[in-house]
Amino acid sequence: MSAIGEIQPNMPETAKKRGVVAPYKLAHVNYRTSNYEEMINWHCKVLNAKITMSTPMLTFLTYDDEHHRVAIGHFPELAEQSLQVAGCEHTAYTYETLGDLMATYERLKGEGIEP
């Protein structure tokens, strides 16, 4: 096992190759936000996601056969967070091919969204 902060020069063996059980894939991410509609719209655009369930307090989004990959909870009373507090920096998704990733980049750039 590596120490915290140690840089690994190569990718480690998968859990399966090490003979242990680990999740097959990320099931979902859940956000709390006061920017409810903005978060829903952004994730729909960026991930090409569709809404599977929505109420004034909670929306589930998916882009594949899972019921939801992203859940967004509406908490209007939340204050804006400064960069001096803990939080989620970002989430990342793997695309099947580099071509798929580049096509997504071009689509989003056309909509004014750039990483």
C-alpha positions in Angstrom: 0.0 0.0 0.0 1.3 3.5 -0.8 1.6 6.3 1.6 -0.7 9.3 1.3 0.8 11.8 -1.1 3.0 9.3 -2.8 2.7 9.4 -6.6 2.2 6.1 -8.3 4.2 5.8 -11.5 1.8 3.2 -13.0 -1.8 2.3 -12.5 -2.3 -0.2 -9.8 -3.8 -3.6 -10.5 -7.6 -3.6 -10.4 -9.3 -5.0 -7.4 -10.5 -8.0 -9.4 -6.9 -8.8 -10.4 -5.9 -8.5 -6.7 -8.7 -11.0 -5.9 -10.8 -8.6 -3.9 -14.4 -7.3 -4.5 -14.9 -3.7 -5.5 -17.8 -1.8 -7.2 -18.1 -2.5 -10.9 -18.8 1.1 -11.7 -19.9 4.3 -10.1 -23.6 4.1 -9.3 -24.5 7.8 -8.8 -23.5 11.1 -7.4 -25.8 13.2 -5.2 -25.6 17.0 -4.9 -27.2 19.5 -2.5 -27.8 22.9 -4.1 -29.7 26.1 -3.9 -29.2 26.5 -7.7 -31.6 23.7 -8.5 -32.7 24.4 -12.1 -29.2 25.5 -13.1 -27.7 22.3 -11.8 -30.3 20.2 -13.5 -29.9 22.0 -16.8 -26.1 21.8 -16.7 -26.0 18.1 -16.0 -28.6 17.4 -18.7 -26.5 19.3 -21.2 -23.1 18.1 -20.2 -24.0 14.4 -19.7 -26.8 14.3 -22.3 -28.8 13.1 -19.4 -32.6 12.8 -19.1 -34.8 13.3 -16.1 -36.2 10.0 -14.7 -38.0 11.6 -11.7 -38.4 15.1 -10.5 -40.2 16.9 -7.7 -39.7 20.4 -6.3 -37.1 19.0 -3.9 -35.3 16.2 -5.8 -34.4 15.3 -9.4 -32.9 12.0 -10.7 -30.9 12.1 -14.0 -29.5 9.3 -16.1 -27.7 8.8 -19.4 -27.8 5.0 -19.5 -29.7 2.0 -18.1 -29.3 3.0 -14.5 -32.3 4.6 -12.8 -30.2 7.6 -11.9 -26.5 8.5 -12.1 -27.0 12.0 -10.7 -29.4 13.1 -8.0 -29.8 16.8 -7.3 -31.5 17.9 -4.0 -33.0 21.3 -3.8 -32.1 23.2 -0.6 -33.0 26.9 -1.2 -31.6 28.0 2.1 -28.0 26.9 1.4 -25.5 29.7 1.4 -22.8 30.1 -1.2 -19.7 28.2 -0.2 -16.3 29.9 0.0 -13.2 28.1 -1.3 -12.0 27.8 2.3 -14.5 25.0 3.2 -14.6 21.4 2.3 -16.7 20.3 -0.6 -16.7 18.3 -3.9 -14.2 19.8 -6.3 -15.5 17.9 -9.3 -16.8 14.6 -10.6 -15.4 12.9 -13.7 -16.9 10.5 -16.2 -15.0 8.1 -18.5 -16.0 8.0 -22.1 -15.6 4.8 -24.1 -13.3 6.3 -26.8 -11.2 9.5 -27.2 -13.5 10.2 -30.2 -16.6 10.2 -27.9 -14.8 12.5 -25.5 -13.8 15.0 -28.3 -17.3 14.9 -29.8 -18.7 15.8 -26.4 -16.2 18.6 -26.0 -17.2 20.1 -29.4 -20.9 19.8 -28.6 -20.5 21.5 -25.3 -18.2 24.2 -26.7 -20.9 25.0 -29.2 -23.2 25.6 -26.2 -20.7 27.8 -24.5 -19.5 25.3 -22.0 -15.8 24.7 -21.8 -13.7 22.8 -19.2 
